[in-house]
Amino acid sequence: MSSVTQVPNDALILGKLPREDAPLQELERFAATFGNFEQCDSLDDAYRIAEGAKTCTLADLRAALFLIYRAERFSGHCGAEDERRMRRLMGRIRDRVKARCQEGTASRT
């Protein structure tokens, strides 16, 4: 069994993140790099974050993606609704990382 390397938020690089339309396996591989399920209260909380019903941080978005990934993994399949949620979360994660990169560039000029 191979272990997954945890990737902290400040080490995320936009060009290395899977896109929303990437194969599901790429989203799952990325989801596994978080591992802090305690950041998100429950699977229901993860669903609310995925649906945009809750203001959240990058860590919250990653925790929601991780929880949905873990639930899908334990059930043995990913339903269409959970896949949609994972893709939506990945898009929001990419948006946050992109904004962080743009803020960093703006502060250096």
N, C-alpha and C positions, 0 to 999 in steps of 0.2 A: 504494500500500500504506500503510495507516495504522499508526502505531506505537501500542503499548499503554503506558499510563502505569503504572509500577510503584507499588504501594501498600505502604508499610512496615507491619509488624504493629501498631505503636503508633497508626497512623492508621485502623485498621479500626473501623467503627461497626456494631454489631449490626443496627440497623434497615436498613442499606444492603447487608447481605450476603444473597446468595440463600439461600432455604430449601432443605432437602434435596429437597423435591418440586417445586422450580422447573423450568422447562423446561431441558433439557440445555444449550442455547445460553447461558443465564445462568450456569450452572456453569462452562462453558468460558471465558466472558468474565472471570469472577472468577479462574479458574485462571491465566489469562495475565497477571494483574497481579503475580504473584510473580517469576518469571523467574530464580530462583537455583537451578537444577537441581543445582548442586554441593553443596547442603545435604543431598541424599539420594544415597546411593552408587550405586544402580542401580534399574532398574524392579522387580526382585525385592524390593529393600529397600522401595520405595514400596508394593508389594503387602502386605508384612508390616506396614507401618505402617497401611495401610487396613484390614487384618484385625484390628488391635489387638494384634498379637503383639509389639509393641515399645513401650516407654515412650518418649514423644516430646514435643517442644515444639511450640508453635504454628508455628514455622518449619519443623519436620519435617513437620507435617501439610500445610502449604501446599506444601512441596517435593514431597511425594508426590502431591498433587493435580495439581501442575504437570507432573510426569513422566508421569503417566497420561494427562493431557490431550494432551501433546506426542506420546506414542506413538500415541494414538488419532488425532490429527490427521495424522500421517505415514502411518498405515495407510489412511486414507481413510474409516474408519467406527469407530463405538464399539460394541463388543460388549456384550451384556447384563451380563456379569460386570464389565467395566470401568466401565460406567455405575453399577452397584450400588456399586462401590468409591468412585467419585467422590461419590456421594450420601452414603455413610457418612462419608467424609472431611469433606464440607461440614457435616454434622451435628456432627462433633467440633470443627471449626473454630468453628462458631457457639457451641458449649458453652464453649470456651476464652475466646472474646471476651466472652461473657455473664459468665463467672466473673470475668474481669478487671474488667469494669464494676462488678460487685457488690462486689469487693474495694475498688475506688476509692471507691465510695459509703460503704462501711463505715468506711473510714479517715478520712473527712471528718466523721463523726458523733461 
